[in-house]
Amino acid sequence: MKKILGIASTVSVIVCLILGTIIIFGNPDNPTHKFLLPKEYSGWIEVVFDQPEFPALKHEGNYIVYEVPPSGKIKTSSRNISGSMVFYYVDYNGQKTKLPETVIMIHGLGTSSGEIGNADGTTTKIPEKLRFFVGTKEQWE
């Protein structure tokens, strides 16, 4: 009986360690999207995916990094993958500051994609886009 309890206890510890590691470090199948915004940026962000003529997004561990230019527009050869999002302002020296959590700063978040039927019977693919507004509710309205 002691041997069975010992095995069950060991298995429980191993399962807890695995679950804890997934919770702390994230699931590689669901990366976190890290948006690096110009300092004090306010405006629309638009990411167009699956554009082979543009570079892939960078990866830092379990983060997919979006370096947002002042225009707010990014085109990438990467595909869109679901996952959580984090946002940082980056100053001219590369110093990162997380967006304030006391004020809702992300509005109108949505994705779009599809196909358009052409007169000749063919279809044209509309690339997947991610679009959202960064700023206060007053700025968004």
Secondary structure, DSSP 4 states (H G I P E B T S, - for coil): -HHHHHHHHHHHHHHHHHHHHHHHH--TTSPEEEEEEETT--EEEEEE---TTSPPPEEETTEEEEE--TT-EEE-SSPP----EEEEEE-TT--EEEPPSSS--EEEEEEEEEEEE-TTS-EEEEEEEEEEEES-HHHH-
